[in-house]
Amino acid sequence: MTSELINNDNEINNIFDNIKELVINSRNRVYATVNTEMLNLYWNIGKAIMEIQQGNERATYGETVLEKLSQKLTNEFGKGFSSRNLRTMRKFYLVYPIWKTVSSKLSWSHYLELIKIEEEPKRNFYLNECINSMWSVRELQRQRDSLLYERLVLSANKEKILELSQKGQDIKESKDLVKDPFVLEFLDIKENTEYLESDLEKNILEHLKEFLLELGKGFSYVGNQVRLTLEEDHFYPDLVFYNRLLKCFVIIDLKIGKVSHQDIGQMQMYVNYYDREIKTNDENPTVGILLSTNRNKTVVKYTLPEDNKTIFSSEYKLHMPTEQELIDAVEEEKKNLELTK
């Protein structure tokens, strides 16, 4: 009798799982259809408004038309057709005048954020990243506000910049995993206050989802303070991740102040250990990132071999940087490079 009940339960669970999958898939298809129709409607409304106003450059005329149109549409269909919303639909059409360039993989809320970006290459970059990385609207807002595009462009050549616009960020080699700076404003640590490296690590773990988003594509968390034992000595890398795109471990050590040659030597030991003891033959070399308030790039340059491709030093900011701050950082970097030549 008991075995019959178990079999019945198993059968019911199997049927439940099948029906659950059917319901979820159906809902997803309905959502996709509704989303596509909504985008198509708003795009066509924007197109219709532009066709009516085309050739008339008088701003007052355009606004009068929108106000009257808004009143008539609201009387007929209810809310959703304010003059402000109509202006947004018009801009949506102006930014994406070819319907085929509108992706149904993104929601209207995504496009409300994207059309705020005036520069086409930057806007295309964020559109591609939203699709490729499946960003929510909130994630899009955060990455845009943290100047992700600008941070990637500052260290890229012309071909790379064009690629960013056309494809989004493409992770091909170890250096593509590194941003400079990393922006950690979500930790809510005030700058110019005293805090320990352990405090920084604790806050990162408490905001792991946000930290993974800042790290970028393909990262998964492995552990913190993962013990390495060499004979009788124990060592503890701060954070260990794995990147599935490059198929490699990524070790991050957190530093307050300047990175020293001792820090670099320790990271080299961590990387060597993982390469020789942890990684498998089909995985790529381990990457080490020293994340600090002062990357001390000159010391890093002369401590590591010229063909180094696995250890990097990068700074972190506890606030959203301004575009001018990024430009100043690049200019300072150029000066440092000229002095070391």
N, C-alpha and C positions, 0 to 999 in steps of 0.2 A: 504493500500500500504506500509506504513511504517513497519507494523508488518511483512509483507512478506519479506521485505528487511532484517529485523533483523533475521528472521528465516533462510534466505539464508546465511547470514553471519555466523550464528551459525553452520549451516551445513558445510559450507566451512571450518570453524575453526576446527571442529571435524575431517573432512577428512584430513586437513593439519596435525593435531596432530598425527593421525594414520600413515600417510605417513612418517612424521618426525621420529617417533619411529622405523618404518621399516628400514629407511635409516641408522639411528644411529646403530641399531642392526646389520644390514648387514655390515656396515663399521667395527664394532667391531669384527665381525667374520672373516672378511678379514684380519684385522690387526693381530688377534690371529693366523690365519693360516700362514700368511707371517712370523710372528715372530718365530713360531715353526719351519718352514722350514729353516729359517736363522740359528737358533741355531743348528738344526740338521746338516745342511751343514757344519758349522764351526767345530762342534764336529767331524764329519766324516773326514774332512780334517786333523784335528789334529791327529786323529787316524791313518790315512794313512801315515802321516809323521813319526809317531812313529814306525809304522810297518816297514817302509823302513830303519829307522836309528837304529832299535833295534839290540843290540849286538855290535854296534860299538861305543866305548866311546871316540873316538877322536873328540875333539871340533872343530878342523879346518875342519875335514871331514863333520861334521854336518852343519857347516856354509856354506861351499861350495855347499852342496846339496841344502840348502834353497835359496841361491843366484841364482843358475841356475834354480831351480824350479820356483822361483818368476818371472824370466825373461820370461820363457815359458808361464806361466799362464797369465802374463800381456799382452803378445803379442796376446794370444788367446782370453782373456775375458776383457781386459782393467784394469782400476784401481781397487784397493781393495786387491791385492795379493802381496803387498810388502813383503820383507823378514821379516820385523818387524811384519806385520800382521800375517804372517805364524807362527812366533814364538809364538805370542799370542794365535793362534788357537791350537798350540801344547800344550801350558800350560793349556788351557781350558780343553783339553782332559786329561791331566795328573792330574789336580785337580779333575775332575769329570769323571773318567774312566768308570763309569756305566751310560748309557744314561738315565735310569729311575730316577736318582737323579737330573737330570736337569729339572727345572720347567719352563714350557712355560708361567707362569704368570709373569716372569721377562724378561726384554729385554736384548739384547746383551750388551747394555751400563751398565746395572746392573752387568752383569758377568765380564765386564772389570774391575770394581771396586772390586768385590768379590775375583777374583783370585790374587789380589795384597796382600791379607791377608794370611800370611803363616800358622798361627796356625789354625788347622782344627776346634776346638771347637768354636773359635771366628768367623771364617768364617761361620760356620753353624748357629750361633746366628744371624748374620746380614742377612743371607739368609732368615731365618724364620721371622725376623722382617720386612723385605722388603715385604714378602708375606702377613703376618698377618696385618700389619699396612699400607699396600699399599704405601710404601715410594717411592718417586721419586728418581732418581739417585742423585740429589742434596741433598735431605734429607739423603740418605745413606751416602754420603760423609761427611756431617756435623756431623752426629751421630758418625761415625767412628773417625773423627778427634777430636771430643770432648771426646773420650775414654769412650763412653757409656758402652761398655761391661766391661771394667776394673772397672768402677765406681760401676757397679752392682755386679761384682764378689767379690770386696773387702769386701762387707758386707754380703756375702752369704756363707752358709755351702757347703759341698761337694755335697750333694743331689741337692741343689739349682743350683750349677754351672752346674751339668750335665743336669738339666732341662732347663737351659738357652740355652745350646747347642742344645738340642733336639727339644725344642718347641718355643724358644724365651722367652721374658719376659711374665710371667703369673701373672696377677693382681688378687690376691685371698683375701688379707686382707689390712687393712689401711696402714701398714708400707711399702707395695709394691709401694705405691704412692710417696715415698720419696727417693730422690737421695741425696748423700752427696759427693761432692758438686753438686749444680746445676751450669751449665755453661751458662753464659749470655753474651758471647762475641759479639753477634749480636747487643747489645745495643750501641756499639761503645762509651762506657764511659771509659776514660782513668783512670787506677788505680793511686793511690797517688794524685788524684786531688779532690778538694772540690766539693761535690754535695749533694743535699738534698734528703730525702726520697721521697719527691714529684717529684723531677726530675727523680728518679729511676722509680717511678710508671708511670709517663708520658711516659718515653721511652719504658716501657714494653707495654703499650697500643698502642703505635705507631708501635710496632713490635709484635703484639699479635699472629700472625700466627706462628712466630718463637718461641715465649714463650710457646704456646700450644704444639708445637713439643717437646720442652725440657721437659715439664711436663710429657708427655708420653701418653699412650693409654686412650681413653675414656673421655677426658676432653672437656667440652664446657664452654664458658664464660657466666657468669651471670651478673656481673656488678662490678663497682669500687666505693668506698666510699658509699656503700649501708647503708643508715641510719637505726640505731636501736634506738628506743626511749624507755627508761625506766623511767616512770613517767615524770619528766620534763627535764631529761638529754638525750642528743643525743650522739651516738657513731657511728664511721664510719670505719668499716673494710676496709683495702686497696683494696683487690681483692677477689671476690667470684666466684668460679667455681662449676661445677657439674660433677661428674664422673659417667657415665652411667654403667660402668662395676661393680662398687661397690654400685651403686645406693645411692650416698651420696653427700652432699654439701662439698666443700673443701674451707676453708677460709685461705687466705694467708696475713700475715702482714709483711711488709718490714721494716727492721731495718738496720741502719748504726752503726757499733760498736757492743758492747756486748749486748746480750739478757739479760734482768734483770728479777727478779722475778715479778716485776710489769707488764712487758710485758706478762709473762706467765699467770698471773692472769687475765689480760684483754682478752687474747685469750680464756681462760677457760670460761669467761663470754660470749664471742661471740658464742662459741660452744654450751654452755648450752642454750642460747637463740634460736639458730637455731633448736636444738633438741626438745625444748619444744613448740616453736611457729611456726616454718616454715616447718620442715620435716613432712612427712605423716607416717602413721603406717607401710606402706610396704617399707619404706626407711631405710637405715642403719644409724648409728650414724654419726654426722658431724665430719669431720677431720679438725684440725687446724695446719697450718705450719708456724712457725716463720722463715723467710728467712733473714739471716743477714750476716755480714762480720765476726762475731765471735759468734758461736752458744752457747758458754758458757755451755757446756753439763753438767758439775757438778751441776751448779745451777738448771738447768732444771730437773736433776735427783732427787734432794732433794726437789724440789718444787712440783713436780707431784707425785701422788701415784705410788707404784711399779707396779701395774697392768694396768698402763696407756696404752691405745691403740689408742688414738685419737688425741693427741697433740704431735707435733714433732718440733725439732729445727734443722735447716740445714743451711749450709753456701752456699754462691754463689760466683762464680769467674767471673771476667770480662774479663778473657782471657782463651784461651784453655790450660788446665793443661797438664803437661807432666806426663808420667807414673811414673817418680821418685817422682814428687810432691804428687801423690796419695799414693805411698808407704810410703813416709815420714809422710803423714797425718795419715795413719793407725798405723804406729809405735808410733806416738805421742799419738794417742788415746789409744793404749795398755798401755802406761806408765801412762796416766791419770787414767785409770781404776784400775791399780795396786795400785796407791796412795790412791784411795778412798776406797779400800777394808779394 
